Amino acid sequence: LVVRGAGGAQFARRPVLAPPPQRQTYLRTEIPAVRGTIYARGGTVVLAETVPRDRLVVDAHRLGATEREDLTALVAAALDLDAAGTAAVAGKLASDRSYVVVARDLAPDTSDRIRTGAAAAGIQALSFEPESVRIYPQSGGGPMTSLAAHLLGFVNREGQGQYGVEQHYQDLLAGTPSVLESDRDANGQPVIETQHSVEAGTPGSDLSLTLDAGLQLALEQEVMSARVADRAKGVSAVILDPYTGAVLAEASFPSYDANDYAAIAASDPGQFVDPVISEVYEPGSVFKMLTVLAGLVAGTITMATEFDDTGTLKLDGGRTHVSDADRKAMGVLSLEDAIAWSRNVVAAKVALGLAPTVSEAAESLYATWLRLGFGGRTGVDLAGEVAGLVRDPAVTPWREIDLANGAFGQGVAVTPLQLAVAYSAMVNGGTLLTPHVGAPRGGGSTPGPGRGPGGAPRYRRANGRGAFFPQHDPWSAADYIVAAHLDGAQNPLPPPVVSPAGGIKEARIFLAAAIDRTALPAPRSATRSPGRSTDCRSASTPRSVPRPAGPHAMAGS
């Protein structure tokens, strides 16, 4: 074969330019496996499943003008289309192509209505091709949302999981397709008599999550209510078992309906991002507990150590300063009372006293952040997690103002899940856990506190930074960690708080109390360490000021 071009004549062998005749009639078809079903904790509530649907295909080349009009009216009536939708169908049928996809995701009864109507009108140039559609059957806690939409993600037209559980567990849920080979006819369709299986494929595996469906719904309702009440831009919350790392619920509002992901992708794809793991914010006063932990580990303070709350603290030779939120002095307070009242000045003094020099104190506080997982991903089995932002004092030296601001959570960015994991370590005896939403293999749900040998927690050691802390923590044991964040709210929520011991039912009550800022249920004394009172105060600590009621008494404001 001679090919003429800009470089002159070239010679080539025919097999290089054209496939052999037998390859032109060869057809290889992949049939996707049925995707696995996703269940909530316990394995009974379906969160995501794949159902059979039909795709309406028409040979428009064979349709006459009258048949096009009749079929347009038939499809519009069956799908209850408006004028714009009807015009779109008419436009597709006006094509002269032999293969036109007119409608997708048709339920069996809808397909039957169209099939019956077409037969009555004598229209034969149509067919229904089977396809699988991923649906999310549980309604969410807000209008036009599906349950746990951010956590689950969705599956696109190509069968690929996007975001959350669907993306992280793509290989497990999707399985492997079966492969068929056959000859094909002049229209490109397989010749059934020659068809044979090459690969059998494997079906997708089902997946049970640690998510409690009832608690998830309650959380979604609460975050939506909090957003309305506080006129916030957005609200996020997560509930974590501090002994196993099991995510019992996580929600954000605004949310979306995963069944309508295509429309959302076209209008506002930013809704798909899960703020609990993929967005960071400046945590503020919740970090005071980490500053106290750093001091307890360093041995520079006890919970009874007294500090003079002066309302304002001058730093860096008087060039900078930090102040309490109310800019008022409360005088001499024990550390425990100062943290309960969320005094910025006292937190700053604790941080500055971690070591003889500012640089050494900065290294001590920074090391505590790293040991609690900040600045790195938690390892949760969800797609899209970010690591947050923490500034290394060894790279950019801190001034006194940097150390003081860090003491109460300014100049650092974290995710709500990172906070929940860190607080879990502070109440479970000092073990940093890997949070997870996938339940243990073999069925069942993650065991709660009091579990047997089979319910051992999953530990995480990140880059040798250490996963264990000395038994200095003054906080009592708790069954659940609730971390919540309002973005742009006029009245921010309290920081992460620990629930009383109890089951899922009691955790729901606790959740509502925490977000509504009402008094929390009294913790059960049987779960607390000997010698500790029910408000986390050492039995020997003097009460210099009244302790504020509600969630603020647990972890500051």
Summary of the structure (lengths in Angstrom):
residues: 557
radius of gyration: 30.6
end to end distance: 81.8
largest distance: 99.9
contacts: 1834
relative contact order: 0.12
helix: 35%
strand: 22%
